[in-house]
Amino acid sequence: MAEINELNDNLKQCKKRLFNWNTKGCERIHIWGNYIDVTPGEQNKYFSVQIVNKQYIMCGVHMYSNLNGEHYDERVALAEEIMYSIKHIKQRLQTEHVIVIGDINESPYEKACLSAKGFHALPALQILDKGSRTVYGKEYEKMYNPMWNLFGDFKYPPGTYYRVESKLYNPCWFMLDQVIISQSMIPLMVKEQLKIITKCGKGVLYTDNRYPNSNISDHFPIMCEFNI
């Protein structure tokens, strides 16, 4: 709680007034924003749904980690629960605008992100593409995951999290922190502002080896911007 209070005090010094949105029921997630017309949706231990200006659905997530055992299937089930909750809000508000953002704790190519039963977040999607696909007679809405564009070593950093384990399968760099958006949000996204943050006003966020500095955070933060 001390860290949250310190962050809150630092945010108060920003030029823009930021409000701590209501995430009661989701102690793992805290959200600040400059929008006042914000109504909380479903609050769960692992996600917080917020309705902004009665037309934008934003869901902050902090999903199951693999540090204490693999939880691939559990994350798929949680992603399915999140999308089910969002679907009902979309129907009620008659909107298609959705942003899912946060620590998904798996990379874009893994089950919860790509599975049609999960986020169904594809690496390529255009505004004119068909917005869904049918699997065994059931229709699944497509989402878009722009984080694929930041993956790999063409530009530092290669991901948001670094971990080496004695396993045959270990990419070392992982893109655990992501933003996933609905098809309707694609033209509103400012592509140049999708970034992995490695520096802040107080200095760099990485070690001498250029890995995330766990004394600050074991994950690099991300940022994105939308014209709304």
C-alpha atoms as a printed R data frame, in Angstrom:
    type eleno elety resid chain resno       x       y       z
1   ATOM     1    CA   MET     A     1   0.000   0.000   0.000
2   ATOM     2    CA   ALA     A     2   2.936   2.336   0.684
3   ATOM     3    CA   GLU     A     3   4.034   2.012  -2.976
4   ATOM     4    CA   ILE     A     4   0.505   2.796  -4.178
5   ATOM     5    CA   ASN     A     5   0.337   5.889  -1.971
6   ATOM     6    CA   GLU     A     6   3.739   7.029  -3.244
7   ATOM     7    CA   LEU     A     7   2.625   6.522  -6.848
8   ATOM     8    CA   ASN     A     8  -0.588   8.410  -6.150
9   ATOM     9    CA   ASP     A     9   1.408  11.333  -4.704
10  ATOM    10    CA   ASN     A    10   3.706  11.358  -7.745
11  ATOM    11    CA   LEU     A    11   0.757  11.331 -10.140
12  ATOM    12    CA   LYS     A    12  -0.739  14.339  -8.377
13  ATOM    13    CA   GLN     A    13   2.316  16.303  -9.495
14  ATOM    14    CA   CYS     A    14   1.528  15.690 -13.172
15  ATOM    15    CA   LYS     A    15   0.213  18.557 -15.262
16  ATOM    16    CA   LYS     A    16  -2.954  16.579 -15.981
17  ATOM    17    CA   ARG     A    17  -5.276  15.755 -13.132
18  ATOM    18    CA   LEU     A    18  -5.514  11.965 -12.801
19  ATOM    19    CA   PHE     A    19  -8.247  10.174 -10.888
20  ATOM    20    CA   ASN     A    20  -7.915   6.815  -9.164
21  ATOM    21    CA   TRP     A    21 -10.697   4.764 -10.744
22  ATOM    22    CA   ASN     A    22 -12.839   2.436  -8.687
23  ATOM    23    CA   THR     A    23 -11.353  -1.079  -8.761
24  ATOM    24    CA   LYS     A    24 -12.853  -2.239  -5.470
25  ATOM    25    CA   GLY     A    25 -12.957  -6.041  -5.553
26  ATOM    26    CA   CYS     A    26  -9.750  -6.250  -7.608
27  ATOM    27    CA   GLU     A    27  -6.873  -5.628  -5.219
28  ATOM    28    CA   ARG     A    28  -4.212  -6.648  -7.776
29  ATOM    29    CA   ILE     A    29  -4.987  -3.757 -10.143
30  ATOM    30    CA   HIS     A    30  -5.020   0.026  -9.689
31  ATOM    31    CA   ILE     A    31  -6.034   2.359 -12.522
32  ATOM    32    CA   TRP     A    32  -5.605   6.121 -12.838
33  ATOM    33    CA   GLY     A    33  -7.115   8.168 -15.652
34  ATOM    34    CA   ASN     A    34  -8.077  11.712 -16.607
35  ATOM    35    CA   TYR     A    35 -11.619  10.739 -17.583
36  ATOM    36    CA   ILE     A    36 -14.332  11.495 -15.035
37  ATOM    37    CA   ASP     A    37 -17.248   9.671 -16.683
38  ATOM    38    CA   VAL     A    38 -16.061   6.194 -15.678
39  ATOM    39    CA   THR     A    39 -18.261   3.407 -14.345
40  ATOM    40    CA   PRO     A    40 -16.788   0.187 -12.940
41  ATOM    41    CA   GLY     A    41 -17.922  -3.041 -14.568
42  ATOM    42    CA   GLU     A    42 -17.104  -6.503 -13.246
43  ATOM    43    CA   GLN     A    43 -14.270  -6.586 -10.689
44  ATOM    44    CA   ASN     A    44 -12.444  -9.876 -10.216
45  ATOM    45    CA   LYS     A    45  -9.225 -10.863  -8.477
46  ATOM    46    CA   TYR     A    46  -7.533 -10.973 -11.895
47  ATOM    47    CA   PHE     A    47  -9.281  -8.251 -13.918
48  ATOM    48    CA   SER     A    48 -11.032  -4.899 -13.641
49  ATOM    49    CA   VAL     A    49 -13.547  -3.748 -16.254
50  ATOM    50    CA   GLN     A    50 -14.136   0.000 -16.630
51  ATOM    51    CA   ILE     A    51 -16.695   1.773 -18.849
52  ATOM    52    CA   VAL     A    52 -15.364   5.123 -20.103
53  ATOM    53    CA   ASN     A    53 -17.672   7.819 -21.487
54  ATOM    54    CA   LYS     A    54 -20.418   5.187 -21.812
55  ATOM    55    CA   GLN     A    55 -18.862   3.796 -25.006
56  ATOM    56    CA   TYR     A    56 -15.327   2.513 -24.372
57  ATOM    57    CA   ILE     A    57 -14.791  -0.715 -22.438
58  ATOM    58    CA   MET     A    58 -11.357  -0.963 -20.867
59  ATOM    59    CA   CYS     A    59 -10.244  -4.058 -18.989
60  ATOM    60    CA   GLY     A    60  -7.081  -4.071 -16.892
61  ATOM    61    CA   VAL     A    61  -5.705  -7.571 -16.321
62  ATOM    62    CA   HIS     A    62  -3.147  -9.307 -14.118
63  ATOM    63    CA   MET     A    63  -3.476 -12.989 -14.989
64  ATOM    64    CA   TYR     A    64  -2.100 -16.235 -13.561
65  ATOM    65    CA   SER     A    65   1.697 -16.572 -13.584
66  ATOM    66    CA   ASN     A    66   3.753 -19.654 -14.484
67  ATOM    67    CA   LEU     A    67   6.295 -19.027 -11.711
68  ATOM    68    CA   ASN     A    68   4.718 -21.650  -9.446
69  ATOM    69    CA   GLY     A    69   3.623 -24.092 -12.132
70  ATOM    70    CA   GLU     A    70   2.140 -23.835 -15.605
71  ATOM    71    CA   HIS     A    71  -1.319 -22.262 -15.878
72  ATOM    72    CA   TYR     A    72  -1.979 -22.203 -19.624
73  ATOM    73    CA   ASP     A    73  -5.465 -23.716 -19.394
74  ATOM    74    CA   GLU     A    74  -6.382 -21.523 -16.431
75  ATOM    75    CA   ARG     A    75  -5.467 -18.399 -18.410
76  ATOM    76    CA   VAL     A    76  -7.606 -19.559 -21.342
77  ATOM    77    CA   ALA     A    77 -10.536 -20.019 -18.955
78  ATOM    78    CA   LEU     A    78  -9.909 -16.582 -17.438
79  ATOM    79    CA   ALA     A    79  -9.658 -14.933 -20.871
80  ATOM    80    CA   GLU     A    80 -12.946 -16.602 -21.814
81  ATOM    81    CA   GLU     A    81 -14.534 -15.224 -18.628
82  ATOM    82    CA   ILE     A    82 -13.222 -11.729 -19.399
83  ATOM    83    CA   MET     A    83 -14.550 -11.787 -22.966
84  ATOM    84    CA   TYR     A    84 -17.913 -13.087 -21.743
85  ATOM    85    CA   SER     A    85 -18.170 -10.165 -19.308
86  ATOM    86    CA   ILE     A    86 -17.159  -7.692 -22.017
87  ATOM    87    CA   LYS     A    87 -19.657  -9.172 -24.487
88  ATOM    88    CA   HIS     A    88 -22.579  -8.450 -22.170
89  ATOM    89    CA   ILE     A    89 -21.444  -4.858 -21.611
90  ATOM    90    CA   LYS     A    90 -21.070  -4.359 -25.371
91  ATOM    91    CA   GLN     A    91 -24.611  -5.574 -25.928
92  ATOM    92    CA   ARG     A    92 -25.973  -3.328 -23.186
93  ATOM    93    CA   LEU     A    93 -24.126  -0.200 -24.360
94  ATOM    94    CA   GLN     A    94 -24.429  -0.962 -28.098
95  ATOM    95    CA   THR     A    95 -20.695  -0.385 -28.580
96  ATOM    96    CA   GLU     A    96 -17.806  -2.294 -30.139
97  ATOM    97    CA   HIS     A    97 -14.901  -0.368 -28.581
98  ATOM    98    CA   VAL     A    98 -12.762  -2.612 -26.339
99  ATOM    99    CA   ILE     A    99  -9.246  -2.309 -24.891
100 ATOM   100    CA   VAL     A   100  -7.705  -5.107 -22.813
101 ATOM   101    CA   ILE     A   101  -4.394  -4.119 -21.247
102 ATOM   102    CA   GLY     A   102  -2.004  -5.355 -18.593
103 ATOM   103    CA   ASP     A   103   0.052  -8.320 -17.451
104 ATOM   104    CA   ILE     A   104  -1.335 -11.331 -19.312
105 ATOM   105    CA   ASN     A   105   1.590 -13.456 -18.100
106 ATOM   106    CA   GLU     A   106   2.020 -15.211 -21.418
107 ATOM   107    CA   SER     A   107   3.325 -14.239 -24.843
108 ATOM   108    CA   PRO     A   108   1.116 -13.313 -27.822
109 ATOM   109    CA   TYR     A   109   1.602 -16.721 -29.479
110 ATOM   110    CA   GLU     A   110   0.337 -18.723 -26.486
111 ATOM   111    CA   LYS     A   111  -3.091 -20.190 -25.794
112 ATOM   112    CA   ALA     A   112  -5.013 -17.506 -23.894
113 ATOM   113    CA   CYS     A   113  -3.997 -14.835 -26.399
114 ATOM   114    CA   LEU     A   114  -4.534 -16.725 -29.663
115 ATOM   115    CA   SER     A   115  -7.237 -19.280 -28.892
116 ATOM   116    CA   ALA     A   116 -10.701 -18.480 -30.196
117 ATOM   117    CA   LYS     A   117 -11.963 -19.444 -26.728
118 ATOM   118    CA   GLY     A   118  -9.576 -16.916 -25.173
119 ATOM   119    CA   PHE     A   119  -8.862 -13.387 -26.375
120 ATOM   120    CA   HIS     A   120  -8.634 -14.518 -30.014
121 ATOM   121    CA   ALA     A   121  -6.038 -11.762 -30.464
122 ATOM   122    CA   LEU     A   122  -4.537 -11.996 -33.941
123 ATOM   123    CA   PRO     A   123  -1.176 -10.590 -35.093
124 ATOM   124    CA   ALA     A   124  -2.737  -8.999 -38.193
125 ATOM   125    CA   LEU     A   125  -6.228  -7.540 -38.551
126 ATOM   126    CA   GLN     A   126  -7.553  -4.691 -40.696
127 ATOM   127    CA   ILE     A   127 -10.664  -2.597 -40.165
128 ATOM   128    CA   LEU     A   128 -12.215  -3.983 -43.387
129 ATOM   129    CA   ASP     A   129 -11.486  -7.629 -42.582
130 ATOM   130    CA   LYS     A   130 -14.274  -9.953 -41.537
131 ATOM   131    CA   GLY     A   131 -14.673  -9.401 -37.796
132 ATOM   132    CA   SER     A   132 -15.177 -13.012 -36.763
133 ATOM   133    CA   ARG     A   133 -14.476 -16.592 -37.751
134 ATOM   134    CA   THR     A   134 -16.453 -19.794 -37.299
135 ATOM   135    CA   VAL     A   135 -15.020 -22.851 -35.558
136 ATOM   136    CA   TYR     A   136 -17.144 -26.032 -35.454
137 ATOM   137    CA   GLY     A   137 -20.283 -24.026 -36.082
138 ATOM   138    CA   LYS     A   138 -19.628 -21.402 -33.397
139 ATOM   139    CA   GLU     A   139 -18.735 -17.822 -34.247
140 ATOM   140    CA   TYR     A   140 -15.834 -16.115 -32.446
141 ATOM   141    CA   GLU     A   141 -15.110 -12.403 -32.639
142 ATOM   142    CA   LYS     A   142 -11.598 -11.424 -33.686
143 ATOM   143    CA   MET     A   143  -9.413  -9.126 -31.595
144 ATOM   144    CA   TYR     A   144  -6.129  -7.489 -32.612
145 ATOM   145    CA   ASN     A   145  -2.815  -7.741 -30.758
146 ATOM   146    CA   PRO     A   146  -0.372  -5.048 -31.961
147 ATOM   147    CA   MET     A   147   2.330  -6.218 -29.526
148 ATOM   148    CA   TRP     A   148   3.565  -8.700 -32.152
149 ATOM   149    CA   ASN     A   149   5.158  -5.682 -33.851
150 ATOM   150    CA   LEU     A   150   7.464  -5.056 -30.865
151 ATOM   151    CA   PHE     A   151   8.658  -8.650 -30.523
152 ATOM   152    CA   GLY     A   152  12.277  -9.604 -31.309
153 ATOM   153    CA   ASP     A   153  15.674  -7.933 -31.346
154 ATOM   154    CA   PHE     A   154  15.339  -5.545 -34.308
155 ATOM   155    CA   LYS     A   155  14.628  -2.901 -31.670
156 ATOM   156    CA   TYR     A   156  15.436  -2.896 -27.947
157 ATOM   157    CA   PRO     A   157  13.945  -4.335 -25.838
158 ATOM   158    CA   PRO     A   158  12.905  -7.701 -27.358
159 ATOM   159    CA   GLY     A   159  10.097  -8.105 -24.800
160 ATOM   160    CA   THR     A   160   8.813  -6.908 -21.443
161 ATOM   161    CA   TYR     A   161  10.160  -9.724 -19.248
162 ATOM   162    CA   TYR     A   162  13.385 -11.733 -19.147
163 ATOM   163    CA   ARG     A   163  13.840 -15.109 -17.479
164 ATOM   164    CA   VAL     A   164  16.305 -17.965 -18.023
165 ATOM   165    CA   GLU     A   165  15.321 -21.443 -16.845
166 ATOM   166    CA   SER     A   166  16.831 -24.918 -17.235
167 ATOM   167    CA   LYS     A   167  14.157 -26.007 -19.703
168 ATOM   168    CA   LEU     A   168  14.365 -27.155 -23.308
169 ATOM   169    CA   TYR     A   169  11.667 -24.608 -24.188
170 ATOM   170    CA   ASN     A   170  12.673 -21.134 -23.044
171 ATOM   171    CA   PRO     A   171  12.693 -18.057 -25.328
172 ATOM   172    CA   CYS     A   172  14.313 -16.032 -22.475
173 ATOM   173    CA   TRP     A   173  12.562 -12.824 -23.546
174 ATOM   174    CA   PHE     A   174   8.770 -12.797 -23.145
175 ATOM   175    CA   MET     A   175   6.083 -10.294 -24.156
176 ATOM   176    CA   LEU     A   176   3.945 -10.756 -21.043
177 ATOM   177    CA   ASP     A   177   2.552  -7.221 -20.939
178 ATOM   178    CA   GLN     A   178   0.214  -6.442 -23.800
179 ATOM   179    CA   VAL     A   179  -2.601  -4.350 -25.172
180 ATOM   180    CA   ILE     A   180  -5.333  -6.151 -27.119
181 ATOM   181    CA   ILE     A   181  -8.021  -4.175 -28.935
182 ATOM   182    CA   SER     A   182 -11.262  -4.723 -30.799
183 ATOM   183    CA   GLN     A   183 -11.379  -4.265 -34.551
184 ATOM   184    CA   SER     A   184 -13.241  -0.958 -34.144
185 ATOM   185    CA   MET     A   185 -10.314   0.514 -32.174
186 ATOM   186    CA   ILE     A   186  -7.715  -0.147 -34.896
187 ATOM   187    CA   PRO     A   187  -8.166   3.185 -36.758
188 ATOM   188    CA   LEU     A   188  -8.084   5.035 -33.418
189 ATOM   189    CA   MET     A   189  -4.725   3.615 -32.343
190 ATOM   190    CA   VAL     A   190  -1.641   5.812 -32.785
191 ATOM   191    CA   LYS     A   191   0.799   3.141 -33.962
192 ATOM   192    CA   GLU     A   192   3.914   5.224 -33.308
193 ATOM   193    CA   GLN     A   193   2.976   5.542 -29.630
194 ATOM   194    CA   LEU     A   194   2.893   1.806 -28.934
195 ATOM   195    CA   LYS     A   195   6.069   1.353 -26.896
196 ATOM   196    CA   ILE     A   196   7.867  -0.652 -24.248
197 ATOM   197    CA   ILE     A   197   9.142   1.821 -21.657
198 ATOM   198    CA   THR     A   198  12.747   1.427 -20.485
199 ATOM   199    CA   LYS     A   199  13.375   4.915 -19.079
200 ATOM   200    CA   CYS     A   200  11.519   7.366 -16.870
201 ATOM   201    CA   GLY     A   201  12.184  10.731 -15.256
202 ATOM   202    CA   LYS     A   202  14.191   9.114 -12.474
203 ATOM   203    CA   GLY     A   203  16.452   7.071 -14.741
204 ATOM   204    CA   VAL     A   204  16.609   3.759 -16.593
205 ATOM   205    CA   LEU     A   205  14.506   0.719 -15.695
206 ATOM   206    CA   TYR     A   206  17.097  -1.879 -16.707
207 ATOM   207    CA   THR     A   207  20.275  -3.393 -15.260
208 ATOM   208    CA   ASP     A   208  23.790  -3.165 -16.697
209 ATOM   209    CA   ASN     A   209  22.901  -6.270 -18.753
210 ATOM   210    CA   ARG     A   210  19.857  -4.377 -20.082
211 ATOM   211    CA   TYR     A   211  17.371  -6.728 -18.465
212 ATOM   212    CA   PRO     A   212  14.430  -5.363 -16.422
213 ATOM   213    CA   ASN     A   213  15.690  -4.168 -13.037
214 ATOM   214    CA   SER     A   214  13.740  -6.264 -10.533
215 ATOM   215    CA   ASN     A   215  14.536  -3.721  -7.804
216 ATOM   216    CA   ILE     A   216  12.150  -1.442  -9.690
217 ATOM   217    CA   SER     A   217  10.001  -4.010 -11.509
218 ATOM   218    CA   ASP     A   218  10.709  -7.371 -13.120
219 ATOM   219    CA   HIS     A   219   8.542  -6.247 -16.054
220 ATOM   220    CA   PHE     A   220   9.033  -3.294 -18.382
221 ATOM   221    CA   PRO     A   221   5.858  -1.174 -18.612
222 ATOM   222    CA   ILE     A   222   4.124  -0.500 -21.921
223 ATOM   223    CA   MET     A   223   2.302   2.526 -23.289
224 ATOM   224    CA   CYS     A   224  -0.249   3.082 -26.046
225 ATOM   225    CA   GLU     A   225  -2.328   5.978 -27.345
226 ATOM   226    CA   PHE     A   226  -5.733   6.273 -29.003
227 ATOM   227    CA   ASN     A   227  -7.437   9.228 -30.667
228 ATOM   228    CA   ILE     A   228 -10.784   9.215 -28.880
